[in-house]
Amino acid sequence: MAFHEPDRSLGPSRIFAAARNSMAGLRWALAEPAFVQELLLVVAATPLALWLGHGRVERALLVGVLVLILVVEIANTAIERACDAVTAEENHNVRMAKDLGSLAVLMSFVLAAAVWALVLL
């Protein structure tokens, strides 16, 4: 996949370039088993969230924390790939960065569980 240098103008061509890069990112994310697994969770749980939530705010909270899981997973994958590009050797700082990214994903799940519990109970 080719990297597209962002357009520095403020016009529509910059928006199209950013969208093209985002679609490339989505293709990369869909190649990651963890992202696909979490995407399936979001797809399955979203109708449930829309059905169980009472009002727009509850529905937004229930769906929003699910989407946040995907956002954090994407960031974690980016961290892991950047670390792997820097060095393949065992490195304390690289290990720490990867572990902290993994912790961020775990915390997004904890937040989602807490929001769902507080809204539904």
GILIN-V229935 format. One record per pair of residues at least 12 apart in sequence whose C-alpha atoms are under 10 Angstrom apart, sorted by the first residue. I is the first residue (numbers start at 1). J is the second residue. Records with the same first field share a line. If there is no record, write none. Layout:
I->J + J
This chain:
1->24 + 25 + 27 + 28
2->21 + 24
3->20 + 21 + 24
4->17 + 18 + 20 + 21 + 24
5->17 + 18 + 21
6->18 + 19 + 20 + 21
25->74 + 78
26->74
28->74 + 77 + 78
29->70 + 73 + 74 + 77 + 78
32->73 + 74 + 77
34->70 + 73 + 74 + 77
35->69 + 70 + 71 + 72 + 73 + 74 + 77
36->70
37->70
38->66 + 67 + 69 + 70 + 73
39->66 + 67 + 69 + 70 + 73
41->66 + 69 + 70
42->63 + 64 + 65 + 66 + 67 + 68 + 69 + 70
43->63 + 66 + 67
45->62 + 63 + 66
46->59 + 62 + 63 + 64 + 66 + 67
47->59 + 63
48->62 + 63
49->61 + 62 + 63 + 64 + 66 + 116 + 120
50->62 + 63
52->116 + 119 + 120
53->116 + 119 + 120
54->119 + 120
58->115 + 116 + 119 + 120
59->119
61->112 + 115 + 116 + 119
62->112 + 113 + 115 + 116 + 117 + 119 + 120
63->112 + 116
64->112 + 115
65->108 + 109 + 110 + 111 + 112 + 113 + 114 + 115 + 116
66->108 + 109 + 111 + 112 + 113 + 115 + 116
67->108 + 112
68->105 + 108 + 109 + 111 + 112
69->104 + 105 + 106 + 107 + 108 + 109 + 110 + 111 + 112
70->105 + 108
71->105 + 108
72->101 + 102 + 103 + 104 + 105 + 106 + 107 + 108 + 109
73->101 + 102 + 104 + 105 + 106 + 108
74->101 + 105
75->101 + 102 + 104 + 105
76->97 + 98 + 99 + 100 + 101 + 102 + 103 + 104 + 105
77->98 + 101 + 102
78->98 + 101
79->94 + 97 + 98 + 100 + 101 + 102
80->94 + 95 + 97 + 98 + 99 + 101 + 102
81->98
82->94 + 98
83->95 + 97 + 98
84->98
